[in-house]
Amino acid sequence: AFDYSVSDYESGSKFAANENSDGKQTSGYYTVALPDGRVQTVKYTVDDYAGYNAEVTYEGEAQYPEEPEYKAAPAPVYKAAPVYKPAPVYQEPEQEPIYAYRPVQKYSN
């Protein structure tokens, strides 16, 4: 058997559950607060012979708030893209090539 319930005033969450079982038959209920303001309760029994049987009831009257009036968003204002100057071009000063090796000199005897 188990039983629990939650009721949070700030968030509006409200639900509960209860279940009992003797190994052959299970029975219980659960409740939940629906977004339309009603509370739904499901009472059920489960056994090997009859299967799952549920009775669903509702408490309260469904309430739907009036549709809010939506105003069209103002048209976006776009700014012109910034104009960038081209990057300066740098030229390397001319140099004599640097060789990684030196030619082998041959000596005659």
Summary of the structure (lengths in Angstrom):
residues: 109
radius of gyration: 40.8
end to end distance: 111.6
largest distance: 119.6
contacts: 136
relative contact order: 0.12
helix: 0%
strand: 38%
